[in-house]
Every structure is written in structure tokens, then in C-alpha cells.
Amino acid sequence: MSKRRLPTARMGDYMPAPGRSDGRFVGDEEEIPMHRLSINSRRSIDSAGMSSTFSIDTPLMAAASDMDEPHSRITMPHTHLDSGGKRGKARTEPLNPQDNAFKKSRYPANVVSNNKYNIITFLPLVLFEQFKFFFNMYFLLVALSQFVPQLRIGYLFTYVGPLVFVLAVTMAKEWHDDYARRKRDGEANSQRYLRLTVDGPMAVSSSKIRVGDLVLIEKNQRVPADMVLLRTTESSGACFVRTDQLDGETDWKLRIAVPPTQKLDDSLDLFLLHGSVYADAPHKDIYDFVGNLVIDSGLPDAQAVTVPLGVENTMWANTTLASGSAVGYVVYTGRDTRAAMNTGHAKTKVGILDTEVNRLSKILFVVTLGLSLAMVALDGFKAVWYITLFRFLILFSSIIPISLRVNLDMGKSFYSMMIERDREIPGAVVRNSMIPEELGRIEYCLTDKTGTLTCNEMELKRVHMGVMAYTLETSDEVTRHLRANLKDRVGAEDPEETRQPSALAKGHGKARRDMPQRVFDMVE
């Protein structure tokens, strides 16, 4: 029997059509029924717990006698495991914010939450963290022993009072640290951003941003959520972001806007587009992103386009826009962002000093136990000698100084306060007052950033501005441009005039800057 050879399809030639439920794939020129494709690929799971491949096993359309299995097996793409172990899902949302209003509540709110406790968990967690140490557990057992009449020695308050005071000081310090974390989170959640609407830019707080919003980011402004870059002030669609708060790298990263939206004359023209944005399931990898943007209508050439999206088209939360202004489409918010998924839950840190005190308290307990056994032995182990042993242990408990823990906690709090008020290190923030003394234990500083520890001497040879090039011989012309631009800024009567919304928000055509402005931005 002769079989007809059918054309093969590559994995990259066809992508699942976002928002479709009719079981069809969208190709470059035409829609091809699913039963005409036969794609086999291995499903691999990386260290982040995500699978970026998918497989479709279906019989090809051939002669009727060749089709023995009428069914097909489909494995859905892009299944990921988030930081909490829950299985995330890919998402497809309308490109136009007006079409997305009823779907925004499906995703987590765009809030930053780094607090360790709440009203219910504060007391149990603090007590659990404190009684993990032998030091506190020992004095707790000593205090509880005073409720037994045979072991009672002296007044009950002399044993319970010091322990309660130590725990009260520790709880007050933990509450202060958690309150400071909540305060910093509130400042981040209340930062104001410009959200584009059909009526123009509208200022909203970071916590009000939802998936599907169009947000305008100005220069040196923190990105509030994970976004797809749609437009920039540069005609090429390029911009730079700083990712030092995300991956620790201080170099600028290049980001490219989606070409079809970058070519629009005005940012408000985005509300004339109708299509969808597909993004893979949330995961931790900041160097990987799979998605596509489908524009069905609204473009000047009136043609539907599908643009694949990569990490170069994204701006992750907690990065900072370093050049120009940009408009982004929000795809992940809150705990779904890359920054939140790479941030672990706040834990109680234990310094080396606390570990040493805990170890020394164990040694002192062994010493008191030996002394107690010696006293009982000298008495000849008479009557109920084990009761006498416990009474001697309680008497010798003062050898272990319970006030040492109070002194350490008070000293750490004072040390943290002085660090924040030190004039030689302005802007220092103590985020955890449990281990400030660890700064004095640093002996070696290991780094792969050679420029951080050495002096890089660079000599300026030439500055290229795209259409103009300046050398040392033309430095007087650069000086003239800077003076002209500074004169215009200083001469403005209203200080707010120096921070007018960019051309992306004004809606008056493409953003074009004269040469003095471009030189000033470059030097700045």
C-alpha cells in the first residue's frame, strides 16, 4: 500500500492561538486543524520546577484505512510549580484594557508583603523561636518547677519574673522589626504611577495596578509589576533597565519594545488595538519568558499580526528604568512576579554570638549538674536523693546569667539604632536587628566584580549620538548644548514644569528631541 507523504511542521512554525477553544493552531498564513499536526517532543522539568515544552500525539490525516485510532492525546503546555508548590497556569488576556476589566480580579493583588507575623501568629511564633534555644528552655523549666511543692525554693516571682522580662524585651524587639517591614511595604505599595486610560493618564498607587493595565514608567522610576514593553520614547524602541535590586548586577540591561506597538503615532492608539497577550505560567527564572502578542485589528495597515515575546521584551518588578520613558502591559502582579517568587519568607536569623551563648549555657548546665551530683554524693544519696538533686540544680541555676540575654538584646537594638544614625553611612537601613554584630566579624570580602574593588580609569575618546559624533576637539559645542538646556530648566518659574509627562503620555505624536536635549540626557 502506498502512502501519501504529507508536509511536516516544525515546533516553531505554529503556536497555540491564545483565547481559542476550538482546537486549532494559528500559523503564519492560515489556520491548520489540530488533527493535521503530529508533534512529538520530550517534556523536561528544570530546577525551577517548570516545563517549557509540550507534546501532541495525533494520527496524521491520511487514507481512511490508515486511521486506526480515532482519538488523540494532548499534553497542555507550560505547566510550572510556583514557590509554594502550587501548580501555576499560563494566561491569555485581552490587549485592550477596556476588554479586560472583568478579568482582573482573577489574579493576586499587586502588593508587596515582607512581614513575618500577623495578629494571630505573632505570639506563638515568637515563643516558638525563643524556646528553641536551650538558654530560654532551661529557665522555663526552672520556673515551672516552682509550681511543684517539693521543689519550691524561695518566692515564685524570683524565677518567673526574670524570664517574663527577657521574653517581653525580645517580643518588643521582634514587633519593632516587623512594624518597620510593614512600613516599608506600605511605602512601596503606595507609590504613585500613571495608568493609561482612554481619557488620558491617571495616577494610581502601586497596589491598584492589575493584570492587563497599561502603565507609564518614567526615568529612574521603579517598575511596579512584571510587564511587557510596548512603547518607549526612543524611535528604535530600545531602553535600559537597572536590575541591581533583582539579580545584584549593576550593569544596565537592554530592553526592546514590541515593534507593531512601537510604530504607533500615539500611546492612546493602543486603545484602538484589539488582540490578546499570551504569557507562560509564573516561575522564578528571570532570564526566561515565553509569550506572544496577537493583534487582530487596529493597526494602520489593517493586518493581523502575531509577535513572539522573549525576555528582551519584558521589564520585571523591582527593576528601575534607566533611560527615557516606557509604556508596559502588566502580565504578572503580586506574588506572581519574578521578584516575589525569588524572595523567601522572612525567617528569624541567629547570629554566631547567640549560638556561642547557647553553647556556653549548655556547658554551664553540665557544670551545675556535676556540682549537684557531688553534693548528693557527699550526703550519701539518702532518702529521695533525686528530689535533692533537682533542688540543688535549681539552687545552682543562678550560675547561668539570665540577664545576659537581656543585655545582648538591648545592645543589639542600640547598635542598630546607631548604624541608622551614623552620618558617615547615610541612608543605611537595618532590616534585621538580630544580627548587627555580624558586621564586626567580617574577615574576607569575596567578589567577582573587579571594578568594585579597583579603580577603573577610562579616557573619553568619542561620543556618538546616532546622527552626531563629538570628540575632545568639539567639547566646546557640548558645553554650549548643556548651558542652553540648563538655562531653560533654571528659567522655568514652576518647578513642576521640569517634570512634565513624556510624549508617551501627552498624545501629540512621536517623541522627538532636539540635539541639546539628547546631549543633556547623555551627560545626566
KELUMPA-904491 format. One line per 2 residues: number of its first residue (from 1); their letters; for each residue y, z, x of C-alpha. Coordinates in steps of 0.2 Angstrom, whole numbers. Example, Ala and Ser with C-alpha at 12.3 -4.5 7.8 and 13.67 -1.06 7.14 Angstrom:
# residues 2
1 = AS = -22 39 62  -5 36 68
# end
This chain:
# residues 524
1 = MS = 0 0 0  17 -5 7
3 = KR = 31 7 6  49 4 5
5 = RL = 60 10 19  75 20 12
7 = PT = 91 23 22  91 41 30
9 = AR = 105 53 28  112 64 41
11 = MG = 117 83 38  135 80 42
13 = DY = 137 64 30  135 74 14
15 = MP = 142 91 9  139 101 -7
17 = AP = 153 97 -19  162 113 -22
19 = GR = 163 118 -40  150 106 -46
21 = SD = 134 112 -55  126 95 -59
23 = GR = 116 95 -44  125 81 -35
25 = FV = 132 78 -17  148 70 -13
27 = GD = 148 58 1  161 48 9
29 = EE = 161 33 -3  150 38 -18
31 = EI = 141 52 -26  122 51 -22
33 = PM = 110 60 -34  101 75 -26
35 = HR = 84 68 -28  88 54 -16
37 = LS = 90 66 -1  77 73 10
39 = IN = 85 86 22  74 97 32
41 = SR = 82 110 44  77 127 51
43 = RS = 85 142 44  92 153 58
45 = ID = 99 170 57  110 176 71
47 = SA = 115 193 77  129 195 64
49 = GM = 116 193 50  121 176 44
51 = SS = 113 160 41  123 144 43
53 = TF = 110 131 39  101 126 23
55 = SI = 86 115 18  82 104 4
57 = DT = 64 98 2  63 85 -12
59 = PL = 52 69 -13  62 53 -10
61 = MA = 64 41 -24  50 28 -21
63 = AA = 37 20 -32  32 29 -47
65 = SD = 14 31 -40  20 39 -24
67 = MD = 29 53 -33  15 66 -34
69 = EP = 26 82 -35  40 81 -49
71 = HS = 48 97 -43  59 101 -29
73 = RI = 64 117 -19  81 121 -14
75 = TM = 87 134 -2  106 139 -5
77 = PH = 117 138 10  127 151 19
79 = TH = 120 167 15  127 182 25
81 = LD = 125 200 27  141 210 27
83 = SG = 144 226 37  137 237 23
85 = GK = 121 227 22  125 219 6
87 = RG = 122 200 4  139 191 3
89 = KA = 141 174 -6  151 158 -2
91 = RT = 166 155 -13  174 139 -21
93 = EP = 192 142 -28  205 130 -35
95 = LN = 218 124 -23  232 126 -36
97 = PQ = 237 144 -38  240 140 -56
99 = DN = 222 136 -59  216 152 -50
101 = AF = 225 166 -60  210 172 -70
103 = KK = 198 172 -55  207 183 -43
105 = SR = 200 200 -49  183 195 -43
107 = YP = 187 199 -25  192 215 -17
109 = AN = 210 220 -16  220 216 0
111 = VV = 222 234 5  219 242 22
113 = SN = 209 259 21  205 268 38
115 = NK = 205 286 31  189 296 34
117 = YN = 190 309 20  194 310 1
119 = II = 197 324 -10  178 326 -14
121 = TF = 171 323 4  184 332 14
123 = LP = 177 350 14  158 345 15
125 = LV = 161 333 29  172 344 39
127 = LF = 160 359 38  145 347 42
129 = EQ = 154 341 58  159 358 64
131 = FK = 142 366 61  133 353 71
133 = FF = 139 362 86  129 377 92
135 = FN = 145 386 96  150 387 77
137 = MY = 132 389 71  129 404 82
139 = FL = 144 413 75  140 408 57
141 = LV = 123 416 59  131 431 66
143 = AL = 142 433 52  128 430 39
145 = SQ = 118 444 47  131 457 42
147 = FV = 125 454 24  108 462 29
149 = PQ = 110 481 29  98 484 43
151 = LR = 108 473 55  126 478 49
153 = IG = 136 484 64  155 488 60
155 = YL = 166 480 47  161 463 39
157 = FT = 178 457 42  177 458 61
159 = YV = 164 445 60  169 434 46
161 = GP = 187 434 49  187 425 66
163 = LV = 175 412 60  185 408 45
165 = FV = 201 407 55  193 395 68
167 = LA = 187 384 53  204 384 45
169 = VT = 213 378 61  200 364 63
171 = MA = 202 359 45  221 359 46
173 = KE = 220 348 61  207 336 53
175 = WH = 218 335 37  234 331 48
177 = DD = 225 317 57  218 309 40
179 = YA = 235 311 32  243 301 47
181 = RR = 229 287 45  233 286 26
183 = KR = 252 285 30  249 271 42
185 = DG = 238 262 30  252 264 17
187 = EA = 264 256 28  253 241 31
189 = NS = 249 239 13  267 240 8
191 = QR = 274 226 20  283 213 11
193 = YL = 278 194 11  284 178 2
195 = RL = 271 171 -10  275 154 -16
197 = TV = 276 150 -34  282 136 -45
199 = DG = 299 145 -46  301 147 -28
201 = PM = 296 161 -15  293 178 -22
203 = AV = 292 194 -12  277 204 -14
205 = SS = 268 218 -5  253 215 6
207 = SK = 242 224 -7  247 212 -21
209 = IR = 240 197 -12  224 189 -19
211 = VG = 212 175 -15  220 159 -20
213 = DL = 238 164 -16  250 153 -6
215 = VL = 258 164 7  273 160 18
217 = IE = 272 168 36  287 169 46
219 = KN = 288 170 65  282 187 73
221 = QR = 275 192 56  258 200 54
223 = VP = 245 189 44  240 200 29
225 = AD = 224 191 25  212 178 31
227 = MV = 220 161 27  218 143 29
229 = LL = 233 135 37  241 122 25
231 = RT = 258 118 32  269 123 47
233 = TE = 287 119 52  281 108 66
235 = SS = 279 90 62  262 90 71
237 = GA = 256 104 60  252 115 76
239 = CF = 257 133 78  252 148 89
241 = VR = 245 165 84  243 181 94
243 = TD = 226 189 92  228 204 103
245 = QL = 225 216 88  209 207 83
247 = DG = 200 202 99  210 211 113
249 = ET = 216 194 121  234 192 124
251 = DW = 234 173 126  241 163 111
253 = KL = 228 153 101  232 135 94
255 = RI = 230 133 75  231 116 66
257 = AV = 237 114 48  226 103 36
259 = PP = 233 85 38  234 80 20
261 = TQ = 245 95 15  255 95 31
263 = KL = 261 77 27  269 83 10
265 = DD = 288 82 10  290 100 2
267 = SL = 279 115 1  282 115 -18
269 = DL = 272 99 -18  257 110 -16
271 = FL = 258 115 -34  256 96 -39
273 = LH = 239 95 -30  223 99 -39
275 = GS = 207 102 -30  196 116 -23
277 = VY = 194 125 -7  176 130 -1
279 = AD = 173 144 11  157 151 18
281 = AP = 152 169 15  162 183 23
283 = HK = 155 188 40  160 196 57
285 = DI = 161 181 68  179 177 72
287 = YD = 175 161 81  166 153 67
289 = FV = 171 146 50  163 133 38
291 = GN = 173 126 24  181 111 16
293 = LV = 196 106 6  194 94 -8
295 = ID = 210 86 -16  206 77 -32
297 = SG = 224 72 -37  242 75 -32
299 = LP = 243 66 -16  256 52 -14
301 = DA = 243 39 -11  233 45 -26
303 = QA = 217 45 -17  204 59 -17
305 = VT = 200 66 0  188 79 7
307 = VP = 193 88 23  181 99 33
309 = LG = 188 115 39  185 124 55
311 = VE = 191 140 64  206 130 71
313 = NT = 212 128 53  212 147 50
315 = MW = 223 162 53  214 179 52
317 = AN = 221 195 46  230 206 59
319 = TT = 235 191 70  253 188 72
321 = LA = 261 171 70  270 167 87
323 = SG = 279 151 83  288 143 68
325 = SA = 283 147 50  267 143 41
327 = VG = 260 142 23  242 148 21
329 = YV = 229 148 7  221 165 6
331 = VY = 202 164 6  197 182 11
333 = TG = 205 199 7  202 217 10
335 = RD = 185 222 16  180 203 16
337 = TR = 192 199 31  186 197 48
339 = AA = 197 212 54  190 224 41
341 = MN = 172 219 44  173 221 63
343 = TG = 181 239 60  169 253 59
345 = HA = 171 268 48  181 282 56
347 = KT = 170 294 64  173 311 72
349 = KV = 174 309 91  168 323 103
351 = GI = 176 324 120  167 329 136
353 = LD = 176 346 135  169 350 118
355 = TE = 152 345 125  154 357 140
357 = VN = 159 371 130  144 369 118
359 = RL = 133 369 133  140 384 141
361 = SK = 139 393 124  120 390 124
363 = IL = 119 397 142  128 412 137
365 = FV = 117 414 122  102 414 134
367 = VT = 110 427 144  113 438 129
369 = LG = 95 436 123  89 441 140
371 = LS = 100 457 140  94 461 123
373 = LA = 76 459 128  79 470 143
375 = MV = 87 484 133  72 484 121
377 = AL = 60 484 135  69 499 143
379 = DG = 67 508 126  49 504 126
381 = FK = 48 492 111  47 507 99
383 = AV = 45 506 80  53 489 73
385 = WY = 58 483 90  63 466 83
387 = IT = 77 474 72  83 482 88
389 = LF = 83 465 97  94 457 83
391 = RF = 106 472 83  108 470 102
393 = LI = 111 451 100  125 455 88
395 = LF = 132 468 99  132 456 114
397 = SS = 139 441 104  157 446 110
399 = II = 152 439 127  154 421 119
401 = PI = 173 420 116  176 413 98
403 = SL = 194 412 102  191 399 115
405 = RV = 188 386 101  205 390 93
407 = NL = 214 389 110  206 372 113
409 = DM = 211 365 96  229 372 97
411 = GK = 230 365 115  224 348 109
413 = SF = 237 347 94  251 352 106
415 = YS = 246 339 119  245 326 106
417 = MM = 262 330 99  270 330 117
419 = IE = 262 312 120  270 305 105
421 = RD = 287 313 110  286 308 128
423 = RE = 302 297 132  293 289 147
425 = IP = 280 281 135  290 276 119
427 = GA = 280 270 104  264 280 109
429 = VV = 254 284 94  240 297 94
431 = RN = 227 291 82  215 305 85
433 = SM = 219 322 91  201 327 95
435 = IP = 200 319 112  218 318 120
437 = EE = 212 327 136  201 312 140
439 = LG = 216 303 147  216 316 161
441 = RI = 198 311 165  201 293 169
443 = EY = 195 289 187  192 270 186
445 = CL = 200 256 176  189 240 175
447 = TD = 197 224 168  194 206 169
449 = KT = 212 202 166  218 199 184
451 = GT = 236 196 178  237 213 170
453 = LT = 235 222 187  243 210 199
455 = CN = 260 201 200  260 183 194
457 = EM = 274 174 202  277 157 193
459 = EL = 290 145 198  298 134 184
461 = KR = 297 115 188  299 106 172
463 = VH = 301 110 153  295 96 141
465 = MG = 302 97 123  292 82 116
467 = VM = 306 70 117  317 78 131
469 = AY = 312 85 148  323 97 158
471 = TL = 321 102 176  331 113 188
473 = ET = 344 100 190  348 99 172
475 = SD = 349 118 169  367 117 165
477 = EV = 363 107 150  350 120 144
479 = TR = 364 133 147  375 123 136
481 = HL = 362 122 122  359 141 122
483 = RA = 378 145 122  380 134 107
485 = NL = 366 141 97  371 159 101
487 = KD = 389 156 96  383 150 79
489 = RV = 372 165 77  385 178 83
491 = GA = 399 170 72  389 172 56
493 = ED = 398 185 45  382 191 36
495 = PE = 368 197 47  355 191 34
497 = ET = 361 173 37  352 173 54
499 = RQ = 335 176 45  336 163 31
501 = PS = 319 157 24  312 142 33
503 = AL = 312 125 27  294 128 21
505 = AK = 301 140 8  318 131 4
507 = GH = 311 115 -3  323 102 5
509 = GK = 312 90 13  303 91 30
511 = AR = 308 104 43  319 96 57
513 = RD = 328 105 70  341 99 82
515 = MP = 339 100 101  349 116 104
517 = QR = 338 125 91  322 119 99
519 = VF = 328 124 116  333 141 110
521 = DM = 316 144 101  308 139 118
523 = VE = 318 151 128  316 165 115
# end
